Amino acid sequence: MLLNISIDLLKDANIYSPGIIALLILAGFIVGVINTIAGSGTVITYSLFMMLGLPVNFANGTIRLGVIMQTLTSTLNFKKHNALDWKKGFKLAIPVVIGSIVGAQIAVEINEAVFEKILAGVLLIMLFFIFHRPEKWLKGQVQKIQSKPTIIQLLLFFIIGLYGGFIHIGVGIFMLSVLVLNAGYDLVKANAIKVMTVFLYSPFALAVFIMNDQVHYGMGSIAAIGNIFGGYVGSKMAISRGSNFVRWVLMVVIIIFSAYLLNIPELINDIK
């Protein structure tokens, strides 16, 4: 009941009031940190935008503004510290960009409720592999990194782009899994390519939402201020603390995000 009252108050709030501006910037900062280190942090601003009265499609489009600013900041920081394999990353980004345009076009019309449940199941399976073979996530595989992108990698990145354009939330986790398990990068270098790739595809996805009038520029721009600082802090933490730190953050994010998708908090509340 208390949660419902809070949500109702947010829906009636003036988004340009000092309190809401501070809330949006704080949420953007937290999202920037989580997205840069692991992924799925966008669920925070996604949910907040809807609490503030945005329809789901508008929230899906509006989050892209902050994502662009956050990934630009973190990409530059990874490059500054020589953690970014930008040549191979750019090649892998091409199919992602193409897929994101298609996915965003689907997103402006489709209902994603069932899709979210499937996503939760996939993430939990991924969690098993992170626990089962941790060395692949920590050390990298040099022979795979030095090779050219394979057809399988390009196909996987097209599918990831399709998903990223569709909903974006969780795209970083899928991208990390392919970069580590298939392309051979450790988690820090995989993170660098991940944020660069997201930066390259996000403007194309955003353009589709803009053409369909599904972006709230005020709300998205305010949250983007926090995204910028969060992206910088997140990239610094990933570089300084290493792959094992990123792995543990990734596992925690997957568990929380999967619980969110499966509505576990609501189920527990109903049982009580």
Phi, psi and omega in degrees: 000315178300321179296318180297321178296317180298318180295319179298320179295320179295321181296330181268359186283152173277116186292346179261011174283152183305319182296315181289322177300315179297319179296317180295318180293318178298315178299317179299321179297312180298318178299316181300318179295309183296316181298321183287320181281321184226279183154172176075002178296337182300342178302334181292306179289328177303311181291319181297318179300319179291323176297329179276005172107001179282137171297159185303319181294323177292319178299319180297323179281321186292326181299338184294332179299311179292324180299318180298313182292320180296313183287331174297313181298311183290327177297314179298323181289319176298319180294320179301326182262017176057035179256004186247120172272078191289332181294309179289325178299321179294320179296319180289335182287335184301307178294333178294316179300314180298314180296324183293326179295317178294315182297320179294324179295323176293321187295332184289350182234333193276154172265124188258015185301311180292322180300323180295324179292320177297317179302317180300318179296318180296319180296321180292325175296318179298324179300322179300316182291329178294322177285321189288319183231066185297333184297330179293329182278342187257324190257332185079168182226101190304319183298328179283322181297321185283343181279161178287155177303133181272167177301320179299315180298316180296321178294316179298320181288330174296316179296319177297319177297320178302314179291317181299320177291329183289308184223337178073317184301124179093353183297326180297323180293317178295320181295318178299319183297320179289317181295327180275306189281333183251319183269346172090009180278153169281172189295327181291311180291327176296320178299320181297314178294321180303309184292326177295318180295318178297321178298321182288325183272334187300320178299327180290318177295317179301320181301322179296316179293323178297316180296336178259014177053048181236044178224130173260103188292323181296307182297315182294322182290323179294312179297329181297333177300315177293323178302320182299309181292324178294321178296322179293312180296318180298318180292323177297318180294319180297318181290314186284327186263344171086181189294322183295320176299314180298320180299315181291321176298318180300316180296317180296316180298318180299316180298311181295316182294320179295320177298321178297314182295326181271004179057034182299318178303320179291323179295319178296319179296322179293323180296319178295000000 
